[in-house]
Amino acid sequence: MDWKSEWKPLLWLAGGFLVLYYLPIGEPRFNEAVLEAFYLAKWYAREHVLLCLVPAFFIAGAVSVFVSQTAVMKYLGAGANKVLAYSVASVSGTILAVCSCTILPLFAGIYRMGAGLGPATAFLYSGPAINILAIILTARILGPEMGFARAIGAIVFSIVIGGLMALIFRRDEQRKQALQMAMPEEEQKRTLLQNGLYFASMIGILVFANWGRPEETTGLWALIYQAKWLLTSLFATGFAIMLIRWFELSMAKVVSVYVAVGLAALLFPQTPVLAFSIAVVGLSIITSSDDGENGRWFSASWDFAKQILPLLLIGVFLAGLLLGRVGEEGLIPSEWVAAAVGGNSLSANFVASFAGAFMYFATLTEVPILQGLIGSGMGKGPALALLLAGPALSLPNMLVIRSVIGTKKTVVFILLVVVMATLSGILYGSLV
């Protein structure tokens, strides 16, 4: 037997045996941590998969099919104008109220279509870090100076991290640029305006279907929340019309799905997810049965789902096991984190950045979590460090990024986020 080729399976078997042998079943903390892992995975499946990830998968699939590679390379490619590319990527999060996991299909879509590593990672960071709702909520609850620091820090972060990623892996980018220059220009079936309206309708559905409840019951944000499903339906109506007019889907099929969704919304107004589910299933059936570009759209969306969703669910489960849900305990006691982030020392800022990078934050939940930590003695510097590292990264997010850009680039990206968040926390803490 050739043991040189068998040592890896042997190590896996030995490791699995030792884990099972010493599994602390019966210990209260371990049992509670396992329950927390399942609770968090269940919550994620109910609150994020259908309303957040499924629209994101369809958008990512549409990018890979309906947006020409030439257009992506022109604005975000390795050889694109750097000012334009990083400007677009760094402010993209202001219109996407998404978490670190929902941004992943969109990131994978533009990267595979030819976006340069720098602009793509700038988009990956900025998407969840600087959505306008999070900035406003941060300023309102944690103070205007914290909201301002978060907004400026996130934009600067995305540009610097993207630029450093492009610089560190410049040889890969040069090879990618050379290949892109040799590619023929693709013919466009639809105008830029038509494609823009099409993607705007899907982004509108994604944003308003996930619009969170504000603390106040009056004002603009509360008004939008009250009308969120009406606004979602308006974008969905425009989307359906475009599918018929510009994408040549069967009017009878689209209208039948639209009517079914409307009936579900009227008959079960307290369960809008039911109508949303019917829309998703109907769109999947219509597009998957098409032999042309709409069929390729469904196939591309399904490929993203197969690659990303299992890794996300595994990552969410592990995050729940280690850290628990908000206000609950995992294997790592929350008081360890709280005790380590007081003051404005290097270690406090690093712990905040490192812990934030591995924790999972749903959109906007990082603010009330920080409010509680600050009340327990967390310094303002570490608070900003966590705000800059946490929403953009998470354990589930890391697993998927690795599958898209590889282990080496993922490790560098994580290190850049943690190091820059740490330094920003120290600077902010010394100023305020």
Long-range contacts (C-beta under 8 A, 24 or more apart in sequence): 29-329, 29-331, 30-331, 32-324, 32-328, 32-329, 33-320, 33-321, 33-322, 33-324, 33-329, 33-330, 33-331, 34-321, 36-320, 36-321, 36-324, 36-325, 36-328, 36-329, 36-330, 37-317, 37-318, 37-320, 37-321, 37-330, 38-317, 38-320, 39-320, 39-325, 39-328, 40-316, 40-317, 40-319, 40-320, 40-324, 40-325, 40-360, 41-313, 41-316, 41-317, 41-320, 43-325, 44-312, 44-313, 44-316, 44-360, 45-313, 47-362, 48-99, 48-101, 48-102, 48-362, 49-309, 50-273, 50-276, 50-277, 50-280, 51-209, 51-210, 51-273, 51-276, 52-98, 52-99, 52-101, 52-102, 52-206, 52-210, 53-101, 53-102, 53-105, 53-305, 53-308, 53-309, 53-312, 54-280, 54-305, 55-202, 55-205, 55-206, 55-209, 56-98, 56-102, 56-103, 56-104, 56-105, 56-106, 56-206, 57-105, 57-301, 57-302, 57-304, 57-305, 57-308, 58-202, 58-283, 58-297, 58-301, 59-105, 59-106, 59-109, 59-199, 59-202, 59-203, 59-206, 60-105, 60-106, 60-108, 60-109, 60-300, 60-301, 60-304, 61-109, 61-297, 61-298, 61-299, 61-300, 61-301, 61-302, 61-303, 61-304, 62-198, 62-199, 62-202, 62-297, 62-300, 62-301, 63-106, 63-109, 63-110, 63-113, 63-199, 64-109, 64-112, 64-113, 64-300, 65-293, 65-296, 65-297, 65-300, 66-190, 66-195, 66-198, 66-293, 66-297, 67-113, 67-195, 68-185, 68-186, 68-188, 69-113, 69-114, 69-180, 69-183, 69-186, 70-183, 70-185, 70-186, 71-192, 72-110, 72-113, 72-114, 72-115, 73-114, 73-115, 73-180, 73-183, 76-110, 76-114, 76-115, 76-116, 76-119, 76-120, 76-123, 77-114, 77-115, 77-116, 77-119, 77-177, 77-180, 78-114, 78-116, 78-117, 78-118, 78-166, 78-173, 78-174, 78-176, 78-177, 78-180, 79-116, 79-177, 79-180, 79-181, 80-116, 80-119, 82-118, 85-116, 85-118, 85-119, 86-118, 86-119, 86-122, 86-158, 86-159, 86-162, 86-163, 88-119, 89-119, 89-120, 89-122, 89-123, 89-126, 89-158, 89-162, 90-122, 90-123, 90-126, 90-155, 90-158, 90-159, 90-162, 91-126, 91-130, 91-155, 92-123, 92-126, 92-127, 93-126, 93-127, 93-128, 93-129, 93-130, 93-131, 93-154, 93-158, 94-130, 94-131, 94-132, 95-131, 95-132, 95-203, 95-207, 96-127, 96-128, 96-131, 96-203, 96-206, 96-207, 97-131, 97-132, 97-133, 97-134, 97-207, 97-210, 97-211, 97-212, 97-363, 97-364, 98-127, 98-128, 98-131, 98-206, 98-210, 98-363, 99-128, 99-360, 99-361, 99-362, 99-363, 99-391, 99-394, 100-128, 100-360, 100-361, 100-391, 100-392, 100-393, 100-394, 100-396, 100-397, 101-312, 101-316, 101-360, 101-394, 101-396, 101-397, 101-400, 102-128, 102-206, 102-363, 103-127, 103-128, 104-308, 104-312, 104-397, 104-400, 104-401, 104-404, 105-304, 105-305, 105-308, 107-401, 107-404, 108-304, 108-307, 108-308, 108-400, 108-404, 109-304, 111-404, 111-405, 112-404, 114-176, 114-180, 116-166, 116-173, 116-176, 116-177, 117-162, 117-165, 117-166, 117-169, 117-172, 117-173, 117-176, 117-405, 117-409, 118-162, 118-163, 118-165, 118-166, 118-167, 118-173, 119-162, 120-162, 121-161, 121-162, 121-165, 121-405, 121-413, 122-158, 122-159, 122-161, 122-162, 122-163, 123-158, 123-162, 124-392, 124-401, 124-413, 125-154, 125-157, 125-158, 125-161, 125-162, 125-392, 125-417, 126-154, 126-155, 126-157, 126-158, 127-392, 128-363, 128-391, 128-392, 129-154, 129-157, 129-158, 129-388, 129-391, 129-392, 130-154, 130-155, 130-158, 131-363, 133-212, 133-221, 133-363, 133-364, 134-363, 134-364, 134-366, 134-367, 134-391, 136-221, 137-364, 137-367, 138-367, 138-387, 140-215, 141-367, 141-368, 141-371, 142-367, 142-370, 142-371, 142-374, 142-383, 145-432, 146-380, 146-383, 146-384, 146-387, 149-384, 149-428, 150-384, 150-387, 150-388, 153-384, 153-387, 153-388, 153-424, 153-428, 154-388, 154-392, 157-388, 157-392, 157-417, 157-420, 157-421, 157-424, 160-420, 161-413, 161-416, 161-417, 161-420, 164-416, 165-409, 165-412, 165-413, 165-416, 168-412, 169-409, 169-412, 189-293, 190-246, 194-242, 194-246, 197-238, 197-242, 198-239, 198-242, 198-246, 198-247, 201-235, 201-236, 201-238, 201-239, 201-242, 202-235, 202-239, 204-231, 204-232, 204-234, 204-235, 205-232, 205-235, 205-236, 205-239, 208-232, 208-235, 209-276, 210-363, 212-363, 212-364, 229-265, 229-272, 233-265, 236-261, 236-279, 247-293, 247-294, 248-292, 248-294, 249-286, 249-287, 249-290, 249-294, 250-286, 253-286, 254-286, 256-282, 257-282, 257-283, 257-286, 307-400, 307-403, 308-400, 308-403, 311-396, 311-399, 311-400, 311-403, 312-396, 312-397, 312-399, 312-400, 313-396, 314-396, 314-399, 315-360, 315-394, 315-395, 315-396, 315-397, 315-398, 315-399, 315-400, 316-360, 316-396, 318-395, 318-396, 319-358, 319-359, 319-360, 319-394, 319-395, 319-396, 322-358, 322-395, 323-358, 323-359, 323-360, 326-365, 326-368, 326-369, 337-373, 338-373, 338-376, 338-377, 338-378, 341-373, 341-378, 341-379, 341-382, 341-383, 341-386, 342-377, 342-378, 342-379, 342-382, 343-379, 343-382, 344-379, 344-380, 344-381, 344-382, 344-425, 344-426, 344-429, 344-430, 346-422, 346-426, 348-379, 348-381, 348-382, 348-425, 349-381, 349-382, 349-385, 349-421, 349-422, 349-423, 349-425, 349-426, 349-429, 350-385, 350-418, 350-422, 351-382, 352-378, 352-382, 352-383, 352-385, 352-386, 352-389, 352-421, 352-422, 352-425, 353-385, 353-386, 353-388, 353-389, 353-417, 353-418, 353-419, 353-421, 353-422, 353-425, 354-389, 354-418, 355-386, 356-385, 356-386, 356-387, 356-388, 356-389, 356-390, 356-393, 356-421, 357-389, 357-390, 357-393, 357-394, 357-414, 357-417, 357-418, 357-421, 358-393, 358-394, 358-395, 358-398, 359-390, 359-394, 359-395, 360-394, 360-395, 360-396, 361-390, 361-391, 361-394, 363-391, 366-390, 366-391, 379-429, 380-428, 380-429, 380-432, 381-425, 381-426, 381-427, 381-428, 381-429, 381-430, 381-432, 382-425, 382-429, 383-425, 384-421, 384-424, 384-425, 384-428, 384-429, 385-421, 385-422, 385-424, 385-425, 386-421, 386-425, 388-417, 388-420, 388-421, 388-424, 388-425, 389-417, 389-418, 389-421, 392-417, 393-417
